[in-house]
C-alpha cells in the first residue's frame, strides 16, 4: 500500500525506467536478429556450409564480406556481426596484403630452384633456399613455405 506522494512518484519513475529498459532489450534483440540474418546470407553467398564455418575463418570471410557488401552494410556493422573490432580488420588486412606481396617472390625463387631439383621436398628446400630468402630480405618459415607451395599446388608427392 502506497502512503506518500514521494513513493508514488518514485514508483512512476521506476515504471518508466522499466519501460525504457524493455525497449532497449527489444532493440538489442532486433539488432542480434539482423546480425544473424546477415551472417546466414553472407555464409550462403560466400559458399560456406554454415555460419559456424564462416566464423572459423573470421578474418578472411570479413575481408570478402567487406568487398561484397559495398553499399549494403558498413564496415562497423560487418565487424559487429563477426564480433570483431574495426582495427582488427585493418590489422589483418595489412598483414594479408604483405603476405600477398611476398608470395610471388617466394614462388619465383622456388621455381628457379625446382628447375634443377624438381623432386626436392619443402624441408630441404627451406634449408637450401634460406640464403636466397635472406638476399631478398624475406622472412620465410617452414610453415609459411608449406602454405604458399600448397596454395600454388607446388608440393611434391
Secondary structure as UniProt FT lines:
FT   HELIX           5..46
FT   HELIX           51..56
FT   HELIX           58..68
FT   TURN            69..72
FT   HELIX           75..81
FT   TURN            82..83
FT   HELIX           86..116
FT   TURN            118..119
FT   HELIX           122..135
FT   TURN            136..137
FT   HELIX           142..151
FT   TURN            152..153
//
